[in-house]
Amino acid sequence: MVDTGFSSYIHKAGAAVGVDESVIDRIIKPEKVLESYVSLVVDGEPKTYRCIRCQHSSLLGPYKGGVRFHPNISIEETLELAQTMTFKNAVVGVPFGGAKGAVCCNPKKMSHEEQMELSRLYIKSLSGFIGPKKDIPAPDVNTGPENMAVMMDSYSELTGQNTPAVVTGKPVEVGGTAIRTGATGRGVATVYKEYIKDVGYPIDEVTVGIQGFGKVGQVAAKHIEMMGSKVVGVSDSNGAIHNRDGLPTQEVIDWKKKTGSVVDFDKATNITNDQLITHDLDILIPAALANAIDKDTASKIKAKAIIEAANNPVTPKADKKLNKAGVTVIPDILANAGGVTASYLEWIQNTQHYNWRQKKLHNELDNRMKTAYNEVKKTHEKNEQNYRESAMQVALKKLVKTLKIRKPMYQK
């Protein structure tokens, strides 16, 4: 299996903290890569769909990671996302390992019922490897609470017992938590606020652009606007909009819900996605798919800082360019860890059969995000390294320490 782009960050972190190459090799490689095929009748015709689950690491706890429905997905990309989950969980201090899953399908060409049945079949095909103490899926691209409810039901039927802790991100009615849906965006906004405070910018003068106005981007935008900053531009797959005086985020959300896109919102000017990414902003928040910012785009970015709300939105080559240009990048393994943190809180409640109040959940989420940010910042300031290198080193040290305790053969 080839090294992923994320592997280069692991190698670099290992070299910086003096970790033996044999240890790095063990941490990079996945523990299991599962592949299966399921059949479903769509539009009256049987179709076969490829299912993937990459279980990267269980060093810190059960595997944890989302399941996405997307027509273009590979084992290599799934592995990279699973590696990211391992390091994200380590950074934020939740006792989970890393995993990621995918079904190669185009949900835009499937009915709601077909997508739900595919969710059921996915769990059935991997049932021997999934479980509340084995591997706990969650929502991801093109999946949500309803998919998770069906997956939980499928697993519960197979095992003969109600098992809400087998997945997270469920509807509240079947054991989910009210904060999960907006947790990633809230976490992004919490990290944003901590960073702005550290660099000393007046928060009501900061201009922000958000590339990707889906679930995460919308929640982040609302919280950032409530903090007093100006969200001056947002985009989706159809285009982007801009208003230098700031966008009324809730009105934009309503407009997108009504029309299917942010484009043509009457209180903004239409621009392209590339124009938004390269606009003169204080903070750019990529919140769409991976690799949105490549080395060519990176050379055009005028933002002072990037906060990664998506998974792996900046390529390694782009990251090098941005670092040389003095653009601060707050990495995804820190910035978007709010989702998995909320998943952990949901899982705790499911395993304990006890529901926490929403205020306690929000406080716990905010405090964990602040603690993780400050731990990374401490390494950043101590070693005079960028935030990505610092976050990778924080995570790697936890993983290496655990590996050597659990597997003495690596104690050199």
N, C-alpha and C positions, 0 to 999 in steps of 0.2 A: 504494500500500500504506500503511495507516494506521500511525502511530507506536504502538509497544508501550509497556507500562508501564515496561519496562526502558530504553526510549529516554529517558524523563524523567531517569533517573539519568545517562545519557550527556550529555544537554544540561547538567545541573547541574554535572557534572565539567568539561565544556568551559568553562563560564562561570567556574568557580573558578580554572582554570589559564590562562585567556586564550587559548583555541584559537578560531581563526576559524570562523564558522558553516559555511562551505563545506566545511571539513575534517570538522566534526562530521557534516554531512549525508552525506558519503562513507562515514564510519565506521559510521553507523547503518544505511544501506541494504545489503541483501544483494547479493552478487555474482550469485547464481543462486538461483532457486526452481524446483524440479523437481517435476512432478506426473505420475503415470502411473496406469493402471488395469490390474489383473491379474484373471484369472478362475480360480476353483478350485471343484471339486465338493465340496460340504459336505452331508452327510445325503442324498446322492443327487441333489441339485439344484445346478446351476451358480450360483455367486455371484460378483459383481464387487466388488473391494476397491480403495479409493483409496490410493495410495502417495505419500508426500511426502518430499522431501529439500530442506532449506533450507541452502544453502552460503553462510554469511554473510560470512566473511572468510578470505582466504588470505595476508594480509599477513605473518604470522609463520611460516607454513609450511602444509603440507597441511591441508585441512579435517579436523576431528575432532569427533565427537559421536555420541551414542547413537541407537538406533532403538527406538521404543516401539510396542507393540501396544495400542491403546486405542480404544474405540468413539466417544469424544468428543474429537476433535482437529481443529484448524484450521490453516491456513497461518499465521495471525497468531500463534497460540500456539507453533507450531514455530519461527517466526522469533525470537520472544522467547527461546526456549530456545537457539537458535543464537547469538544475540547474547551471551547469558550465557556460553556456551562460549568465545567469542572472548575475553571479558574474564577469564574464569577461567584460561584458558591463559596469558594475558599476566601475570596476577598471580603464578602459581606458576612462571613462567619456563620452560615447555616450548615447543618450537618447532613449535607447531601453530596453525592457525586455528580458526575455530568453525563447527560445522554441527549439524544435528539432523534426525532422520528419524522417520517414523511410518507405520504402516499402520492405517487406520480399520477396526478389527475388534473383536469381543468374544472374546478368547481363552478366557473361561470357558465359552463355548458351542461351542468347537472341540476336536477331539481333538488329541492330541500330534502325530500324523502330519500333520494338516491345518495345524497351526502351523508345523511344519518345512517343509512344502511352500510355505507362504506366505513363509517366510524366503528360500527358494530363488528364488521368483518375484520377490520384492522386488529382490534383487541383479541378477537377469537384466534387469529392466525399467530399471534405472539403470546398467547395466554400463559404458556409455561415460563415465560421470562418476565412477566409483568406482575406486580403485586405491591402492596403498601410498604413492605420491607425489602422489596427487590428493585423495582423501577416504577416511578410515579409520573406518568405523562401529564401534560398540561396543554392549554391552547397555544397556538402559534399562528403563523400566516394562514389566513382563510379558514381557521377553526375557532370555535368559541365555546361558551358555556353549554350550549345545546349538544355539541359534539361530545363534550366531556360527560354530560349526563348519560348519553347513550353508551359511551365507553364504560362508565361505571356500571350501568345496568347489565351490559354484556358480560363483564367480568363477574358480577354478582351471580348471574344465572349460571355461569360455568362452574363457579365454586360452591354454589348452593348456600351462600350467606351474603347478607347485605354488607358491602365493603366500600363505604364512601371514601376512605383514605387512599384508594387505588389511583385516583386522579385528583388533580386540583384545578381550580378555575371553573368549578361547577356552579349552576344556579343555586341561590340561597336555599331554595325549597328542598334541595337534595344534599345539603351539607356544605354548600359553598359559603364564602364569606363576602359580605357586601363591598369590601374594599378591593377585592381582587381585580375587578375589571379595570379600574383606574390606577392600580398600584404602580405600574411601570412608569406612567406619565407623572404621577405624584413624586416618585423617587427621582426622576430626571429633574423635576422642578426643585426638589430639596437640595440636590447636588449643585444645581445652578445657583441657588441662593447662597450656599456656603462658599462657592467659588467667587461669586461677585463680592461678597463680604470680604474675602481674603485679599482680593486685588484692589479693593478700595473704590470700586466704581459706585457712583450714586445710582441706586437701583432704579430710580424713576427716570433716569436718562439713558438707560441701556436699550439698544435696539436689537431685536431678535428675529431671525428667520428660521422657519421650520420646514424642512424638506420632507414631505410625507405627512399628510393630514388625515391619518387614520386614527385608530383607537388611542395609540400612545401620543401621537402628535397633538391631538385635540385636547387631551387631559393636561398635557404639559403646557400647552398654550393658555388654557384657562387659568391654571395656577400662576404662571408667570405674569399674565395680565393682572391678576389679583394682587401680586406683589408690587405692582406699579410700573413694571417695564412695558415697553412698546413692542408688541408682536407686529412687525411691519410687513412681513411676507410669509405666505404659506403655499404649499404646492401639493398636488396629487398626480396621478398618472396621466391626467389630461392637460396639465399645465399649472401655472402659478399665478398668484395675484400679489399686488403690492400697494401699500398706502404708507407714506413716510410718517404720517401722524399717528399710525397705529391702527390695527384692525379690531373691530368689535368681535371678539372670537366666538361668542355664542351665536351671533347673527351669521357668521360664516359657517359654523357647524350646522345651523338650521338650513342655510342655503344649500350646503352640500347634501344634506339629508333629502331635501326637496328635489334637487336637480341631478344629483349623482356626482357633482364636481364642484370645486371651489371657483372654477372659471366663470367669468361674467358676473361676479358679485358686484352689485351696483355702487358700493362704497370703496372700490379699489380699481386699480389698473391691471389688465392682463399682461403677464410677462411669461417667459419660458422658464422651465425648470433650471436650465443652465444659468439664466440671468439671476435667478434667486440665489443659487449656490455661490455665484461669484459676485453678488451684490456687496456694496459697502455696508457691512453690518458689524455690530460689536460681537454678537454671538450667533453662530450657525449651529442648528440642531438637526442633523440628519436622522430621520425617524422612519425611513422606508426600508428597502431591502439592502442586502450586502453589496459592497463594492460600488456604492453610489459616487464616491470620490476617488478617482484614480489619479495617477501621477500627472496626467495632462490637466485635469481639473484643478488639482492642488496648486499648480503654479499660478492660477488665476484668482484664487481665493483671497478676499480682502478682509475677512473677519479676523478679529483679534484672537478668538478662541472657538473651538468646536467641542460640543458636548454630544457624545455618541448615544443617541436614544435607540437606534437600530443595532442589530448584531453585525459586527464587522463591516461598518459602512465605509471605512477608510482602508484602502489597500495598503499593504506594507510599504510599497514604493512611494505611495502618496504620503504615508506617515513620515517617511524620511525627508521628503521635500518640505512638508509643513514644519517639521522640527527645525530644519535648517533656516526656514523663513521666519522663525520665531512665533509661529502660530501654536498656541497651547491646545492640546487635545486631551480632553477628559475621556478616558476609554470606556467602551461599552461594559466591560466586566465590572466597572464601578457604577457608571451613570445609569444603566438600565436594570440594575439588580433589584429594583423595587418589586418587580413582578414575582421573582422567585422567593423573595422575602415574604411577600403576602401568601404565596403558595405554602411556604413552610408554616406560617401561622394557621392557615386553613387545615393543613395536615395534622398539626398538633391538636386542634380542636376535634377533628374527626377521630383521631386515635384515643383521645381522652373522653370523647362523648360529652364535651362541655363547650358551650359557645361563649366567646368573649364579647363584651360590648364594643360597639364601633369606635368609640373614643379611645379605648385601650388599644385596639388594633392599629389605629392611625398613629398613636403615640409610639407604639412599638416599632412600626415601620419607619417613621421619621427618625427615631433614635438610632436604629440600626444603620440607616443610610448615612447619618451624620458621623457615627462612630467609624464606619468603613472609610468615609471620605477623609476623616482626620488621621486615620492610620496610614493611608496612602500619602497624604500631605506630609506627614512626619518623615516618611522615607524620602519623599521628593525633596524636602528641605535639607535633610541630613546628607544625602548623597549627591545633591545637585543634579538630579536626573529628571527627565520629563515624567509626566503623570502615568503614561502607559508603562514605561519601564518600572516605575515605582510600584504600580498595582500588580504587575506580573511578578515582581520579586516578593511582595507581601504574600501573594497566593502560593508561589512556588515553595517558599520556606515552610509553609504549613503542610503542603503536600509531601515534601521531602522528609520532614520530621515524622509524619505519620507513616510513610513508606518504610522508613528505617526501623520504626518500632514494630510494625506488623510483619516485615520481612527482613530479618536480621542479616540475610545474605548481602544486603546493600549497605551494611554498616562498615564503611572503609574509613 
